[in-house]
Amino acid sequence: MKYNIRLTETFLEEIDEICEYISTKLKAIDAANRLREKIIYNVLLLENSPKMFTEIEKTEKTARKYRRIVVNNYVILYTIDESKNMIYVSHVYYGGMDYMSDLNK
């Protein structure tokens, strides 16, 4: 069974900010493009295997169970809605950030 993937507005904004930083501040346009491609490639793998990546620990403030994809130094968070065969790609964070505290806000 194939799942549909929905990229949230937040995720799209975050990936744009990350790639913009790499392109302009680090002057590495090719690296920014490769990172974006690698992230999208890994996200598209979810269509056929949504549970292939690790589930992260759920806290009392997160209503949903999140899973994470690690790409280079970045963590992509997503949730699965089994009833709708839908995957929601929610966030992308620099791996050194405490993304769990952000989810608990």
SULPEQUI-V717290 format. One record per residue. N is the residue number from 1. RES is the residue in one small letter. SS is DSSP state (h for helix, s for strand, l for the rest). PSI is psi as a letter, one per 20 degrees, with the letter a starting at -180 (* if undefined). Layout:
{{N	RES	SS	PSI} {N	RES	SS	PSI}}
This chain:
{{1	m	l	p} {2	k	l	p} {3	y	l	q} {4	n	s	q} {5	i	s	p} {6	r	s	p} {7	l	s	p} {8	t	l	q} {9	e	h	h} {10	t	h	g} {11	f	h	g} {12	l	h	g} {13	e	h	g} {14	e	h	g} {15	i	h	h} {16	d	h	g} {17	e	h	g} {18	i	h	g} {19	c	h	h} {20	e	h	g} {21	y	h	g} {22	i	h	g} {23	s	h	g} {24	t	h	g} {25	k	h	g} {26	l	l	i} {27	k	l	l} {28	a	l	m} {29	i	h	g} {30	d	h	g} {31	a	h	g} {32	a	h	g} {33	n	h	g} {34	r	h	g} {35	l	h	g} {36	r	h	g} {37	e	h	g} {38	k	h	h} {39	i	h	g} {40	i	h	g} {41	y	h	g} {42	n	h	h} {43	v	h	g} {44	l	h	h} {45	l	h	h} {46	l	h	h} {47	e	h	g} {48	n	l	h} {49	s	l	m} {50	p	l	h} {51	k	l	j} {52	m	l	i} {53	f	l	r} {54	t	s	p} {55	e	s	p} {56	i	l	r} {57	e	l	p} {58	k	l	p} {59	t	l	r} {60	e	l	h} {61	k	l	i} {62	t	l	p} {63	a	l	h} {64	r	l	q} {65	k	l	p} {66	y	l	q} {67	r	s	q} {68	r	s	q} {69	i	s	p} {70	v	s	p} {71	v	s	o} {72	n	l	c} {73	n	l	k} {74	y	s	q} {75	v	s	p} {76	i	s	p} {77	l	s	p} {78	y	s	r} {79	t	s	q} {80	i	s	p} {81	d	s	n} {82	e	h	h} {83	s	h	h} {84	k	h	j} {85	n	l	l} {86	m	s	q} {87	i	s	p} {88	y	s	o} {89	v	s	o} {90	s	s	g} {91	h	s	q} {92	v	s	p} {93	y	s	q} {94	y	s	p} {95	g	l	h} {96	g	l	i} {97	m	l	q} {98	d	l	m} {99	y	h	h} {100	m	h	h} {101	s	h	h} {102	d	h	h} {103	l	h	h} {104	n	l	j} {105	k	l	*}}
